[in-house]
Amino acid sequence: MDIREEFLKFFESKQHERVASGPLVPDDATLLFNNAGMVPFKSIFTGEVPVPQNPRATSCQTCIRAGGKHNDLENVGHTARHHTFFEMLGNFSFGDYFKEEVIAYSWEFITEVLELPIEKLWVTVHESDDEAEAIWQKYVAKDRIMRLGDADNFWQMGDTGPCGPCSEIFYDQGEEHFNGPEDYMGGDGDRFLEIWNLVFMQYERSADGTMNPLPKPSIDTGMGLERVVAIKEGALSNYGSSLFMPIIRKVEELIGKEYEYATGASYRVIADHIRTTVFLLAQGTNFSNEGRGYVLRRILRRAVRHGYLLGFRKPFMYKIVDTLVSIMKSQYEYLGQKAEVIKEQIELEEARFFKTIESGIALFEKELETTKDVFSGEVAFKLYDTFGFPLDLTEDMLREKGLSLDTEKFEALMTEQKQRAKAAWKGSGDEAVHGDFKALLEEFGENVFVGYDFTEHSGEVKALLNDEFKRVDTLKAGEKGWVYLDITPFYAESGGQCGDSGELEGFAKVLDTKKFFGLNLSQVEVTKELSVGNVVDAQVDISRNEIIKHHSATHLLHAVLYDVLGEHISQAGSLNEANRLRFDFSHPKALSSEELTEIEQRVNALISRAIVRKTEVLPIEEALKSGAKSQFGEKYGDEVRVVSFDSSSIEFCGGVHVDNTANIGSFIITKESGVSAGVRRIEAVCGKAAYDYFCEQRALLKQVETEVKNLDVIAGINRLKANIDELKVEVKEALESAKVEIKANEINGVAVVVEELPSGDIKEKIDELKNENEKLAAMLFQVKGDKVLIAAGVKGCDAKAGDWIKKIAPILGGGGGGRPDFAQAGGKDKTKLPEAKEESLAFITEVLS
């Protein structure tokens, strides 16, 4: 049985609209990852967006709990149910049906579709929810309904906002399998397994704690797919189901060791973490040292460390990808499309960590030898900073040993590091904007953008804001601020295209244009007093012509990259300005010069074909069927704007473009580089910027011709290289002839040298003397400006270089030290060099006599 599909089909039969899984990275700054089935519908539940035409929805949502408030990472592999990645089945009512219907639906699905035995089912309700209990008694015996308090059966989105009681459905896995002290209904054991949570969102909690009834109560449910699959397959652990066992069997095959549940935590960690890693990479998150990319990195490194425990000593995780894809690709096609590049990204990341893991574990084990109860925070920081061990990985290793960590010291060292980094940073600081933009939006609505068709248009000043984003009635000459026009031709920065500049004729220069809460606002520098109510002639700067050339070229570049490098290519960021473009894309390795040449040639070929641009506004389903490229996780409405240059390039885009590719002129790649692991960047120029670049290169070539005194630049460079080779030989010969010969005196069979070395490296000279003598005591001095360098070397005798240095360095106004066989120091007073040499000889003579 395909439980995922059966669930969605069942609720479609109950007039629910099937909604595709939202991205793992949500459009929500409060969340690290999408951690519940209701997250994509959060704005509907909170009232930020209106209820859709169909107030019923159902989905199978991919979720991650591996960071922030919802973090199951440390439990993964050690319990039967915890995962970093999981799928949540859900049905939702936005002010439509409520308790009666959702309980009936859930019971019907569980007993008639899943065909779970009634005698195995139990239900919990909130201790105050008489209504829910009364409804449940239509289906379940009263003695199988348990009332629990807020901790178990009350749900809230936050400290304020929508909330309400909930009802959970449990499945009894059998006393014969689970008979521990916590294996009772309501206990913490695994016998009674929660499979479905029905949330009755019926209150609004205010800041003072008051709960007022919502005018339209809603429903939010969540059923864990992994748990239900395990139950239906008779597995007592999620990891024993068909969602995980093929992965575990693959690990067995790779390492040649049989998996046993009691000792197989490492197998389970790997099986869980490969799912999270692959899905995040497939959806555009890349390995990095911060934010979501760091969570991804630490998950993979945690899995690699468990692989190390099993015996792996080289990358192996990437070899499991195909097994996972075979399990999941029927539901998530993009996994198969991106499998090859995902494997490359994982292998590279594994290889990086394998280079340091052995040294890191050796350091960890050495520190354990002297650790009683609390592990050193300094060593944990070194593991993090030097060897790439995420903190929770070190904590995992300590947990296995029953030890705790000095987190206070670790955090102090982390803080010091951040402060050093901050002090070294030369940026301008965080940018923040303030002001009641929502109020402005409610008062006037979104302004009309006419910039697709006009670069000049009249508009009325509906509102003004000063440079602190406070509303004002007037901006005086010389002041800067922001203007809201009811009709504007200025494009607001979006989709990589920079905002338009220009002027409000006779009133102000337009410096930039941005969007705030959907409002198109232009930043202005006023030349003549500007007031609310003024009607102005808004004119877009001519630089727009160059900006759109770069924007259209970016679309062509995207299409060519897809053809040349593969279908795994997805946009990871872009910038289109008047004098350049920048395009970031997912790709695991640097592009070869041959690939760059082909890409550049193919983009220019598209430009030369003079393809007419076509723009359409289409229903999103029709747009997707047309093959238009969209960004994974981007929010789109029911209708989308599609920009195409025949079949060569078709993309969702709200930006401004050339009418014909011939207008772009030419396309020149200026740089290719890496942004982060798995993300590359191409920088290029078009139009006037391309001509300027050509002129710069031509001038540079002329300068080189002049410098090499040869019109044939290559011949001139070859001549210079030959001259350099000749000079290197001459220098080497000169150095050989200038080698300083130092004669040693002998004291009791030990060669003794106390000399000043006029040139060369004194450390290398000490090593040379050691090679030439079986027993040696040598101290060399070398004057460098006003300072004196000192080095002492000892071999095969009782003298100690460190003691010798400590005796002599103070004479020269300095200090130093080192090992018994070699030591170094520095002095400040070169006038005392004769005295130092005399005392040095006297000291070593006394020691060796």
Residue, then its C-alpha position, 0 to 999 in steps of 0.5 A: m500500500d502506498i500510504r502517502e498516496e492513499f491518504l491524499k486520495f482519501f481527503e481529495s474524496k472529501q473535497h480537500e485540495r491536494v497541495a504539493s509539499g512546500p520547500l524545506v527552507p520556508d519563507d518565514a524568518t522565524l524558522l530554520f526549516n519547515n518543521a511541521g505540516m502546517v507551516p506552509f499554511k501559517s499565514i492563512f491561519t494567522g489571517e495574514v493572507p485570505v482563505p483560499q477559494n477551497p477552505r480545505a487542503t491536504s498535503c504530505q509535507t517534507c519536514i526537518r527538525a535539526g536545529g533551533k527550538h525543534n531539534d531531534l538530532e541527539n536522539v536520532g539513531h538511539t530511539a525507534r521514532h526520532h528523525t531529522f527528516f520526516e514526512m508529515l501527512g495532514n488535512f486542514s480546514f480554514g474556518d470550514y469543518f471542525k471537530e465533528e468532521v475531522i474526527a469522523y474523517s480520521w476514524e474512517f481513514i484509520t479503520e477503513v483505509l489503513e484497516l488498523p484493528i479497532e482494539k489496538l486504538w486509543v485516543t487522548v483529549h484535553e482535560s477540558d474538552d468535553e465536546a471532543e470526548a463526546i464525539w469520540q465516544k461515537y467511535v471508541a469505548k469511553d475507557r479507551i479515551m484518556r484526558l490529558g493536560d496542556a503539556d500533552n493536549f494543547w497546541q499553540m503557534g506561539d506565546t500569542g495567536p491561534c491556539g487550541p486543544c488537540s486530540e491524539i490517536f495512539y496505536d498499541q504495539g503490544e504488551e508482548h513487545f513492550n512491557g517496561p515500567e513506562d509502557y502504559m497508555g500515557g507513559d513514555g514507553d514505545r508500546f502506545l505509539e502516537i500516530w495522528n494529532l488533530v489540532f482544534m484551533q479555536y482560540e486567539r491568545s492575547a498578550d495578557g494570556t486571555m483566550n478569546p474564541l476565534p470567529k472561524p475555528s480551524i483544523d490542523t492535523g499531522m500524521g507521521l508517515e514513517r510511523v504508519v508505514a512501520i505499523k502497517e509493515g509490522a516493524l517495531s521501529n521506523y528503521g525496520s520499515s521499507l523506508f529505511m532498511p534498503i539504506i541500512r542494507k546498503v551500508e552493510e554491503l559497503i562495510g561488510k558488517e551485519y546490522e543488528y538492532a541492539t548495536g546498530a545506532s550508527y547504521r540508523v544515524i547514517a540512514d536518517h542523515i542521508r535523507t536529510t542531506v540529499f533533500l536539502l542539497a536537492q532543494g538548493t541548500n549547500f554546505s557552509n559555515e553558517g545558518r542552514g548550510y552549517v546545519l547541513r554540514r554538521i548532519l553529514r559530518r555526524a553521519v561520517r563520524h558514525g561511519y568512522l565508528l563502523g570502519f569507513r576510512k574514506p567517503f562512503m555516504y555518496k554511494i548510498v544516494d542511489t538507494l535513497v533515490s530509488i525509494m523516494k523518486s516516485q514522489y519527489e522526481y527532482l531527487g533523480q534529476k539531481a542525483e549525480v551532482i548531489k553525489e559529487q557534492i557529498e563526496l567532496e564534503e566527506a573527503r574534506f572531513f576525512k582529512t581531519i577526522e582521524s587527527g581530531i579523534a586522536l586529540f579527543e581520545k588523548e584528552l579523555e585520558t585526563t578527563k574525569d567528569v567534565f571535558s575541556g572546553e578548550v579542546a572542544f573548541k580546538l576540535y571545532d575550529t581546527f578539525g571541523f567537529p561541530l559542537d554537537l558531534t563532540e557532545d555526542m561522543l561525550r554522551e557515549k562516554g557518560l561525560s559532560l562538557d565545559t560549555e562555558k569555556f567553549e562559548a567564551l572562546m567562540t565569543e572571542q573568535k566572533q569579536r575578533a572577526k567583527a573587529a576585522w570586518k570593514g563592512s558598513g554595518d547591518e541595514a535595517v528599515h523601520g516604519d509602518f509600511k503595512a499601514l501605508l499598504e492598507e491606506f493606498g494599496e500597491n501602486v501601479f507599475v507601468g515600467y514594462d511599457f514606459t520609461e516615463h510616466s506622470g504620477e501623484v505623490k501619495a506619501l513621503l517618508n524621510d530617511e528614517f522611514k517616518r511619514v512626512d508631508t514635505l521633503k525640502a531641497g537637499e533632503k533625502g527620503w522615499v516617495y510613493l507614487d500611485i503610478t510608477p515606471f521605476y522598477a523595484e529591486s527584485g529577482g536579481q535586477c537592481g532598482d531603477s534610478g532616474e528623476l522626478e523632473g524638476f523636483a528630485k533625483v531618484l537614487d534607487t527603487k525598492k519594495f517594502f511589503g509590496l510597495n514600490l518606493s523610490q529613494v530620492e534626493v530633493t532639488k526642489e521642495l516635494s510635497v504629498g499631492n504633487v503630480v510629477d513626471a517620473q523618468v527612468d534613467i538611461s542606465r535601465n537600457e544596460i541593466i535589462k541587457h544584463h538581465s536578459a543575458t542572465h536568462l540566456l546564460h541560465a539556459v545554456l548552463y542547463d544544457v552544457l552542465g546538466e539538469h542539476i543546475s539551479q539558480a542560487g542568486s543573481l545580480n543584474e546591474a548596468n555594468r555587469l551581471r553575476f549568476d550563482f548556480s549549483h554545481p560541484k566543481a570549477l568549470s574548465s576553460e573549455e566549458l567556459t568557452e563553450i558557454e560564452q560561445r553559445v550565449n553569443a550565438l543566441i544573441s546573434r539569432a535576434i530572438v524576439r522576447k515574448t511575455e505572458v501571464l499564465p495560470i501557474e499549472e500551465a506555466l509549469k507545463s510549458g517547461a518554464k524554469s522556476q526557483f525551488g521554494e519561491k512563492y508564486g501566485d495562481e498566475v505567473r509572468v513568463v518571459s521567453f526567448d523562443s524555446s531556448s529560454i523560458e522562465f518565471c520572471g517579474g523583471v524587465h527585459v530587452d525586446n530582442t536578444a540582438n539588443i544585448g550586443s555581446f556577452i563576455i565572461t570575466k570570471e568564474s569562481g566558487v561561492s561555497a561548497g557546491v555553488r559556483r559563480i559566473e561574472a560577465v558583461c554585456g552591451k556597453a560594458a562589454y565594449d568597455y571591457f574590450c577597450e581595457q583589454r586592448a589597452l592592456l595588450k598595447q601596454v604589454e607590447t610596449e613593455v616587452k618591446n615586441l609586437d609579437v607579445i608571446a615571443g616577447i614574453n618567452r624572451l623575458k622568461a629565458n632571461i629570467d632563467e639565465l638570471k636564476v642560474e647566475v644568482k644560484e652560482a653567486l650564492e654558492s660562491a658566497k657560502v660562509e665557511i665556519k671553522a669549529n674549535e674542539i672541546n673534549g671531543v665536541a665541535v664548538v662554534v661561536e660565530e657571526l653569520p653575515s648572510g644566509d639563514i642561521k637555522e639552516k646553517i645550524d642544521e648544516l653544522k649538525n650534519e657535518n659533526e657527530k658532536l656539536a655545540a654551536m651558537l650563531f649570531q646575525v645582525k638584521g638592522d638594529k637587531v640581532l638574531i641568535a640560534a643555538g644547536v646542540k648534538g651528542c653532548d651534555a649542553k642544552a641549547g635552551d639554557w645556553i640561549k637564556k644565558i646569552a640573550p639578556i646581554l643583547g637586551g633580548g630573550g628566547g628559548g627552545r628545546p635542548d637540541f635547538a633554541q632561538a632568540g632575538g636581541k635589541d642591542k647589537t653594540k653588545l655583540p662582542e661581549a655576547k660572543e665572549e660570554s657564549l664561548a666561556f659558558i659552553t667551555e665551562v659546560l663541556s669541561 
